[in-house]
Structure formats: C-alpha cells, structure tokens
Amino acid sequence: MARDIDYAAIAVRTAIVEKFGRQNELQALEVTANDASISVVDGESSGEGTRDDLLAAVRAADSYAKLWEILATPRKS
C-alpha cells in the first residue's frame, strides 16, 4: 500500500517532467520517497525536501539548471 509520501514523490516528479521535460533529457532523474522527505537526483545534482519545498523550487525555477541551483541552496528551517 502506497504511503502519502509516495504520492507526494510522484507529484514532484510529474511537476519536474511537465515543466522541464521538453527542453531536457530526464532519463537519469530519480525521485525517491524517504520516510519524511523526498530525494531528487539527476547525475551529480541532488536535492531533498518536503513536497511543498520541492514544488516551490520547481515553480521558482525558470530553467532546469536553475532548479538545481535552488535545490543546492540551504533553506531556513
């Protein structure tokens, strides 16, 4: 049975693919549901956060490269 975090990871992956998939190769994109967060990895780029944090980063990014810059920036708790 899927957990809420599993559905959240699917939502994050879908948002990334819908926004950046036409201009970028996303075959290496991995979005993984952890216990309390979601990990996003593409090659050597990685980020982790809640569904809300990750979706906010997708909305704020105007390019795939900018998404990884945003995810690499430490967030205030």
C-alpha positions as CSV (number, residue, x, y, z in Angstrom):
1,M,0.0,0.0,0.0
2,A,1.4,3.4,-1.0
3,R,2.1,6.0,1.6
4,D,1.2,9.7,1.3
5,I,4.9,10.5,0.8
6,D,5.0,8.1,-2.2
7,Y,2.1,10.1,-3.8
8,A,4.0,13.3,-3.0
9,A,7.1,12.0,-4.8
10,I,5.0,11.2,-7.8
11,A,3.6,14.7,-7.8
12,V,7.1,16.2,-7.6
13,R,8.4,14.1,-10.4
14,T,5.4,14.9,-12.6
15,A,5.9,18.7,-12.0
16,I,9.5,18.5,-13.0
17,V,8.8,16.5,-16.1
18,E,5.9,18.7,-17.1
19,K,7.9,21.9,-16.7
20,F,11.4,20.9,-17.9
21,G,10.9,17.6,-19.9
22,R,10.6,19.1,-23.3
23,Q,13.9,21.0,-23.2
24,N,15.9,18.5,-21.1
25,E,16.9,14.8,-21.1
26,L,15.4,13.5,-17.9
27,Q,16.1,9.7,-18.2
28,A,18.5,9.9,-15.2
29,L,16.0,11.8,-13.0
30,E,15.2,9.8,-9.8
31,V,12.6,11.0,-7.3
32,T,12.5,8.8,-4.2
33,A,10.2,8.9,-1.2
34,N,12.0,8.6,2.1
35,D,10.4,8.4,5.5
36,A,9.8,12.1,5.9
37,S,11.2,13.8,2.8
38,I,11.7,13.3,-0.9
39,S,15.1,13.0,-2.6
40,V,15.6,14.2,-6.2
41,V,18.7,13.1,-8.1
42,D,19.9,13.6,-11.7
43,G,23.5,12.6,-12.3
44,E,25.6,14.5,-9.8
45,S,22.9,17.0,-8.9
46,S,20.7,16.2,-5.9
47,G,18.3,17.8,-3.5
48,E,16.0,16.8,-0.7
49,G,13.0,18.4,0.9
50,T,9.3,18.2,1.5
51,R,6.8,18.1,-1.3
52,D,5.9,21.7,-0.7
53,D,9.6,22.8,-0.7
54,L,10.3,20.9,-3.9
55,L,7.2,22.1,-5.7
56,A,8.0,25.7,-4.7
57,A,11.5,25.2,-6.2
58,V,10.0,23.9,-9.4
59,R,7.7,26.9,-9.6
60,A,10.5,29.3,-8.9
61,A,13.0,27.9,-11.4
62,D,12.9,29.3,-15.0
63,S,15.3,26.5,-16.2
64,Y,16.3,23.0,-15.2
65,A,19.8,24.3,-14.3
66,K,18.2,27.0,-12.0
67,L,16.1,24.2,-10.3
68,W,19.3,22.5,-9.2
69,E,20.8,25.9,-8.0
70,I,17.7,26.4,-5.9
71,L,17.8,22.9,-4.5
72,A,21.5,23.2,-3.6
73,T,20.8,26.4,-1.6
74,P,20.3,25.6,2.1
75,R,16.8,26.5,3.3
76,K,16.0,28.1,6.5
77,S,14.1,25.9,8.9
